[in-house]
């Protein structure tokens, strides 16, 4: 998370199976606590779709989960949708 503390990003694409010991929960929780606006611009990917209980925290907050292997078209569509939804949300809150 050191890089996330120093830099600003438009969005993050991260693997659910990152080695934080919590299957991505650690990253999601850190972002929610330290960079809440960035936590809403997060796309998860995984090799195997998470079970209902493991995927629930990610699905509840509306984060997208893309299955690997990723199709470039699907990834670009997810990025575009996420960025556009954040632009629209920002415009509404002005």
N, C-alpha and C positions, 0 to 999 in steps of 0.2 A: 504493500500500500504506500510505500515511500514515494514512488513516482506519482501516484494519485494525489499525494499531499502537495507536491511541487508543481504539477502541471494541470492544465484544464483541458478537458476533452469534450467533443461534441456528443459522443456516445461510446459505449464499451460493448464489445462482443467478447464474451468469456465462456469458457468451458465449465460445465457443472462439476466436472471431475477434477478441478484444480486441487492441488495438494495443500489445502489449508486445513485439512482434517475435518472439514464440515461439508464437503461436497458443494462448495460454492456459497454456502450459508454465511461463511465468514466474510467474504467479499461483499455480499449483499447487505449484511448487517453493518459492516464498516461504512459502506456508502450511505446507507440510510442515516447513520449517526453523524457522519462528518461532511458528506456532500449529498444532501437529500435530493437536490435537483438532478444530479448525475445518476442517482439510483433509479430515477424514472426513465433514464435513457440507457437501459441495459438490455441487451439481447443475450440470452443463454443459448448454448449449443451443447449437445451431448451425443455420444455414440449410441446409447440406448435410452429410449424414453423413460423418464423416471416413473416409478410406481406412483399410485395415487397419493400415498402418504408422504413419499419423498418429494413429489412434485407440487404438492399442495401449496407450500409457502410461495412458490414462484408463480403458480397459476392465479392465486388469490390476488396478487397485486398487479395482475395483468401483464407481467413480463412474458415475452415470447420465448418459447423453447424450440430451437431448430434442431432436427436430427441430422447427425453426420452419417454418411458423407454429405457435405453441403453442396447444394446446387447453387452456382453463382447467381442465377436469376432469382432464386428464392431469398438468398442472403441480401442481394441488392434491394429487392422489394421490401424486406423487413426493415432494412436501414432507412429507406425512403419513407415508409409508413411511420416509423418511429420519429424521424426528424420532422416530418410534416405535422404529426399530431402534437409535437412539442411546440412548434411554431404557432399552430392554431390555439393551443392552450395559453401560450404567452400573450397572444393578441387579445384573448378574451379577458385576461387578468390585468390588462393595462388600463 
